[in-house]
Amino acid sequence: MFAGGSFSESAFSALGIIDTAITPAVGVVVVTGIASNVVSGKIITPTVGNVTITGVAPSLLSTRIITPLVGSVSITGAAPIVGQDRIITPSVGNINIVGRVSVALVGKLVITAAGSVSITGSPPAQILTVTPAANNLLFTGHAPQAVPGKFSQPETGTVTITGIAPKTNSGRIPGVGTINIVGVAPTVASGKIITPSGGAVLVGSAPSVVAQGNIVTPSVGSINIVGIAPTVLAGKVITPSVRALTLVGGTATLSNPNWGIINTSQTPDWVLIAA
């Protein structure tokens, strides 16, 4: 227990490992090393300050609880990993996982009451539950993915997936704000639900695809699918209650629109443009 200041565990040629409960009231918890690990069954809870894990292959392993009331949680390295059953809950501040191959694994719970969740790398993968109450959820990299069976719900702000081949394979539901999937070949895969209550859904690239079985329903705002060859495949239900639904590109395609596509709007504005 530390009333103030910081606790640091460092290593250069060996592991930097924390295997005990660490609870500074004010200050910083830092684990630094070539392969820095915070191992199973630990609790790290600075009341005010930061939790930082830095190294070539830093890891948060199973059943970790990291809860700074104010500050940030940062995991930075060539291959940073947040392992299974992680709970990371800063009430104010940011969660950042940054590296060449950034991964947040199955069964995670990441909750920022205010601030942002960022996973950045090449390729970053999100395989967890992420629920920031306010601000942004961001995945950036060469081939970022939000994978199956997960739920991401910022109440306000944006969900952004950006990269050469960004992909979402899971339900994404921001309460208010926007969803952006931007890249050379972005894809919204089958069986997904995208429902911002206010704002916009944007899939933009060359080419862009919304695959079969998707439901896209912003109650206020717009849906934009933009690219050289944008495609909405069969079996889609796209229903913005207010504003516009737009598909723009060199070869814009709606597959089987008579039975597979439903497009409705209280202020109807359906646009199909093919150059």
Sequence and secondary structure as in RCSB ss.txt:
>XXXX:A:sequence
MFAGGSFSESAFSALGIIDTAITPAVGVVVVTGIASNVVSGKIITPTVGNVTITGVAPSLLSTRIITPLVGSVSI
TGAAPIVGQDRIITPSVGNINIVGRVSVALVGKLVITAAGSVSITGSPPAQILTVTPAANNLLFTGHAPQAVPGK
FSQPETGTVTITGIAPKTNSGRIPGVGTINIVGVAPTVASGKIITPSGGAVLVGSAPSVVAQGNIVTPSVGSINI
VGIAPTVLAGKVITPSVRALTLVGGTATLSNPNWGIINTSQTPDWVLIAA
>XXXX:A:secstr
 BSSSEEEEE SSSEEEE S B BSEEEEEEESTEEEE TT EE  SEEEEEEESSS EE TT EE  SEEEEEE
ESSS EE TT EE  SEEEEEEESTT EE TT EE  SSEEEEEESSS EE SEE  SEEEEEEESSS EE TT 
EE  SEEEEEEEESS EE SEE  SEEEEEEEESS EE TT EE  SSEEEEEESSS EE TT EE  SSEEEEE
ESSS EE TTEEE  SSEEEEEEETT EESSHHHHEEE  SS  EEEEE 
